[in-house]
Amino acid sequence: LSGGQKQAVAIARAVHFKSKVLLLDEPTSALSVKETRFVHDFMIKLKNEGISSVYVSHTISNVFNVVDRFVVLRRGENAGEFLKEETSVEEISELLISHSSEDEN
């Protein structure tokens, strides 16, 4: 199995045991673009079946089409919440960058 297929199997295993919420911490970090697309397509299918997920990622552009909303955390605190329809990759990236520069000061 490819890396993407292995991730999909791990997610499917959680679904098999009737999980209603999936916690995914960087599920595509070691995957190729093709494998990442495979996992994201699978996640969209699950979302359409009513299964929710919490997707932790540092790559906003990769997850933008998969999620419905974003919660940006900085040092464990809520730095902002956005519905996908009301934001952009650029706005979220700017929030992350501005908080990163504040942390350096």
C-alpha positions in Angstrom: 0.0 0.0 0.0 1.1 3.6 -0.7 1.4 6.1 2.1 -1.9 7.7 1.2 -3.6 4.3 1.1 -2.2 3.5 4.5 -3.5 6.7 5.9 -6.9 6.0 4.3 -6.9 2.6 5.9 -6.2 4.1 9.3 -9.0 6.6 8.9 -11.3 3.8 7.6 -10.5 1.8 10.7 -11.7 4.6 12.9 -14.9 4.9 10.9 -15.4 1.1 11.1 -15.5 1.4 14.9 -18.2 4.0 14.5 -16.2 7.1 15.4 -18.2 10.3 14.9 -15.2 12.6 15.1 -11.7 11.9 13.7 -8.6 13.6 15.2 -6.0 14.0 12.5 -2.6 15.4 13.4 -0.7 16.2 10.2 -2.1 13.1 8.4 -0.4 14.1 5.1 2.9 15.4 6.3 5.0 12.6 4.8 2.8 12.0 1.7 3.3 12.8 -1.9 1.0 15.2 -3.7 -0.9 12.3 -5.2 -1.2 10.5 -1.9 -2.3 13.7 -0.1 -5.1 14.2 -2.7 -6.2 10.6 -2.1 -6.5 11.2 1.6 -8.2 14.5 1.2 -10.8 13.0 -1.2 -11.5 10.3 1.3 -11.9 12.8 4.1 -14.4 14.8 1.9 -16.3 11.6 1.3 -16.5 11.0 5.1 -17.5 14.6 5.8 -20.4 14.2 3.3 -21.4 11.1 5.3 -21.7 13.1 8.5 -18.4 12.2 10.1 -16.6 15.3 11.5 -12.8 15.7 11.8 -10.4 17.9 13.6 -7.5 18.4 11.1 -4.2 19.7 12.5 -1.9 21.1 9.8 0.7 23.8 9.3 0.0 23.7 5.5 -3.1 25.9 5.1 -3.2 25.7 1.3 -3.3 21.9 1.4 -6.3 21.7 3.7 -8.3 24.7 2.5 -10.5 22.7 0.2 -11.1 19.9 2.8 -12.3 21.9 5.8 -15.4 24.0 6.6 -13.8 26.2 9.1 -10.4 27.1 10.6 -9.4 27.7 14.2 -5.9 29.2 14.5 -4.2 28.4 17.8 -1.1 30.2 19.0 0.6 28.9 22.1 -2.5 27.0 23.0 -4.8 30.0 22.7 -7.5 30.8 20.1 -6.0 33.4 17.8 -8.9 33.4 15.4 -11.8 31.4 14.0 -13.0 31.6 10.3 -15.6 29.9 8.1 -14.0 28.9 4.9 -16.5 30.9 2.8 -15.5 34.1 4.7 -11.8 33.8 4.6 -8.8 33.0 2.3 -5.6 31.2 2.5 -3.9 34.6 2.5 -5.8 35.9 5.5 -5.1 32.8 7.6 -1.4 32.7 6.5 -1.1 36.4 7.4 -2.5 35.7 10.9 0.0 32.9 11.4 2.9 35.1 10.1 1.9 38.1 12.2 1.7 36.0 15.3 5.1 34.3 14.5 6.8 37.7 14.3 5.1 38.8 17.6 6.5 35.6 19.2 10.0 36.6 18.2 9.8 40.0 19.9 
